[in-house]
Amino acid sequence: MTSAPAAAFVKLYRESEGNAQLMTLSNVDADTVIKNAGLHNAHGLAITTVFPSPTRVEIPVVKEYRANLAKFGPKDAQPSIVSLEGYIAAKVIVEAVKRAGANVTRENVMHSLESLSKTEIGGYRVDFGSKSRMGSTYVDMSIINKNGAVIR
């Protein structure tokens, strides 16, 4: 994961009086950056996201994720973009395995994934095909506010 190195960079940059707007890719976890760089240094960091924010409960898959995290997760589990990403990825794989039928093979699952063209997974659109392996074109931006919350 790239969160710890990103946090180290943010901390060193801010402590050397760097004041440019910093942005990072979606694979950086905001909580790790805040913990390792300090809230003062992390404040204002923009993070691209390729999944919806775990606070967007108006999106059905986010609402479902939060309910399942509360029901089945550890008592102290907090919603995060990283675990939401895993949750949605698992739902995509489950759908592909279901579509593969009784004879689940690597080839059948790959064919099933390719059939997930313009498919809604609880309000999150996935789009695979024989020549399309990205899965989604969803992109959003979040920013760490002065209180440490990741806002959209």
Contacts in CASP RR format, 6 or more apart in sequence:
PFRMAT RR
TARGET T0000
AUTHOR 0000-0000-0000
METHOD contacts of the structure
MODEL  1
MTSAPAAAFVKLYRESEGNAQLMTLSNVDADTVIKNAGLHNAHGLAITTV
FPSPTRVEIPVVKEYRANLAKFGPKDAQPSIVSLEGYIAAKVIVEAVKRA
GANVTRENVMHSLESLSKTEIGGYRVDFGSKSRMGSTYVDMSIINKNGAV
IR
1 27 0 8 1.000
1 29 0 8 1.000
1 32 0 8 1.000
2 25 0 8 1.000
2 27 0 8 1.000
2 28 0 8 1.000
3 27 0 8 1.000
3 28 0 8 1.000
3 29 0 8 1.000
3 32 0 8 1.000
3 33 0 8 1.000
3 36 0 8 1.000
4 32 0 8 1.000
4 36 0 8 1.000
6 24 0 8 1.000
6 28 0 8 1.000
6 33 0 8 1.000
7 32 0 8 1.000
7 33 0 8 1.000
7 35 0 8 1.000
7 36 0 8 1.000
7 37 0 8 1.000
7 42 0 8 1.000
8 36 0 8 1.000
8 37 0 8 1.000
10 22 0 8 1.000
10 33 0 8 1.000
10 37 0 8 1.000
10 41 0 8 1.000
10 42 0 8 1.000
10 45 0 8 1.000
11 36 0 8 1.000
11 37 0 8 1.000
11 38 0 8 1.000
11 41 0 8 1.000
13 22 0 8 1.000
14 37 0 8 1.000
14 40 0 8 1.000
14 41 0 8 1.000
15 41 0 8 1.000
21 44 0 8 1.000
21 46 0 8 1.000
22 44 0 8 1.000
22 45 0 8 1.000
22 46 0 8 1.000
23 45 0 8 1.000
23 46 0 8 1.000
23 47 0 8 1.000
23 48 0 8 1.000
24 33 0 8 1.000
24 45 0 8 1.000
24 46 0 8 1.000
24 47 0 8 1.000
24 48 0 8 1.000
25 47 0 8 1.000
25 48 0 8 1.000
26 47 0 8 1.000
26 48 0 8 1.000
26 49 0 8 1.000
26 50 0 8 1.000
26 51 0 8 1.000
26 81 0 8 1.000
28 47 0 8 1.000
29 80 0 8 1.000
29 81 0 8 1.000
29 82 0 8 1.000
30 42 0 8 1.000
30 45 0 8 1.000
30 47 0 8 1.000
30 81 0 8 1.000
30 142 0 8 1.000
30 144 0 8 1.000
30 148 0 8 1.000
30 150 0 8 1.000
31 78 0 8 1.000
31 80 0 8 1.000
33 42 0 8 1.000
33 45 0 8 1.000
33 144 0 8 1.000
34 42 0 8 1.000
34 144 0 8 1.000
34 148 0 8 1.000
39 144 0 8 1.000
39 146 0 8 1.000
39 148 0 8 1.000
42 144 0 8 1.000
42 148 0 8 1.000
43 144 0 8 1.000
43 145 0 8 1.000
43 146 0 8 1.000
43 148 0 8 1.000
44 143 0 8 1.000
44 144 0 8 1.000
44 145 0 8 1.000
45 143 0 8 1.000
45 144 0 8 1.000
46 141 0 8 1.000
46 142 0 8 1.000
46 143 0 8 1.000
47 141 0 8 1.000
47 142 0 8 1.000
47 143 0 8 1.000
47 144 0 8 1.000
47 150 0 8 1.000
48 139 0 8 1.000
48 140 0 8 1.000
48 141 0 8 1.000
49 81 0 8 1.000
49 138 0 8 1.000
49 139 0 8 1.000
49 140 0 8 1.000
49 141 0 8 1.000
49 142 0 8 1.000
50 85 0 8 1.000
50 136 0 8 1.000
50 138 0 8 1.000
50 139 0 8 1.000
50 140 0 8 1.000
51 81 0 8 1.000
51 84 0 8 1.000
51 85 0 8 1.000
51 88 0 8 1.000
51 124 0 8 1.000
51 136 0 8 1.000
51 138 0 8 1.000
52 59 0 8 1.000
52 61 0 8 1.000
52 62 0 8 1.000
52 84 0 8 1.000
52 124 0 8 1.000
52 138 0 8 1.000
52 140 0 8 1.000
53 62 0 8 1.000
53 81 0 8 1.000
53 140 0 8 1.000
53 142 0 8 1.000
53 150 0 8 1.000
53 152 0 8 1.000
54 62 0 8 1.000
54 65 0 8 1.000
54 66 0 8 1.000
54 79 0 8 1.000
54 80 0 8 1.000
54 81 0 8 1.000
54 83 0 8 1.000
54 84 0 8 1.000
55 62 0 8 1.000
55 79 0 8 1.000
55 150 0 8 1.000
55 152 0 8 1.000
56 62 0 8 1.000
56 152 0 8 1.000
57 63 0 8 1.000
57 66 0 8 1.000
59 122 0 8 1.000
59 123 0 8 1.000
59 124 0 8 1.000
60 122 0 8 1.000
60 123 0 8 1.000
61 87 0 8 1.000
61 88 0 8 1.000
61 91 0 8 1.000
61 121 0 8 1.000
61 122 0 8 1.000
61 123 0 8 1.000
61 124 0 8 1.000
62 84 0 8 1.000
64 122 0 8 1.000
65 79 0 8 1.000
65 83 0 8 1.000
65 84 0 8 1.000
65 87 0 8 1.000
65 88 0 8 1.000
66 79 0 8 1.000
68 87 0 8 1.000
69 77 0 8 1.000
69 79 0 8 1.000
69 83 0 8 1.000
69 87 0 8 1.000
70 77 0 8 1.000
77 83 0 8 1.000
81 142 0 8 1.000
81 150 0 8 1.000
88 121 0 8 1.000
88 124 0 8 1.000
91 121 0 8 1.000
92 113 0 8 1.000
92 116 0 8 1.000
92 121 0 8 1.000
92 126 0 8 1.000
92 135 0 8 1.000
93 109 0 8 1.000
95 112 0 8 1.000
95 116 0 8 1.000
95 119 0 8 1.000
95 121 0 8 1.000
96 109 0 8 1.000
96 112 0 8 1.000
96 113 0 8 1.000
96 116 0 8 1.000
97 104 0 8 1.000
97 109 0 8 1.000
97 112 0 8 1.000
98 112 0 8 1.000
99 112 0 8 1.000
99 115 0 8 1.000
99 116 0 8 1.000
100 108 0 8 1.000
100 109 0 8 1.000
100 111 0 8 1.000
100 112 0 8 1.000
101 108 0 8 1.000
113 128 0 8 1.000
113 129 0 8 1.000
114 128 0 8 1.000
114 129 0 8 1.000
114 130 0 8 1.000
115 128 0 8 1.000
115 129 0 8 1.000
116 126 0 8 1.000
116 127 0 8 1.000
116 128 0 8 1.000
116 129 0 8 1.000
116 135 0 8 1.000
117 127 0 8 1.000
117 128 0 8 1.000
117 129 0 8 1.000
118 125 0 8 1.000
118 127 0 8 1.000
119 125 0 8 1.000
119 126 0 8 1.000
119 127 0 8 1.000
124 136 0 8 1.000
124 138 0 8 1.000
125 136 0 8 1.000
125 138 0 8 1.000
126 135 0 8 1.000
126 136 0 8 1.000
127 134 0 8 1.000
127 135 0 8 1.000
127 136 0 8 1.000
127 137 0 8 1.000
128 135 0 8 1.000
140 152 0 8 1.000
141 152 0 8 1.000
142 150 0 8 1.000
142 151 0 8 1.000
142 152 0 8 1.000
143 150 0 8 1.000
143 151 0 8 1.000
144 150 0 8 1.000
145 151 0 8 1.000
END
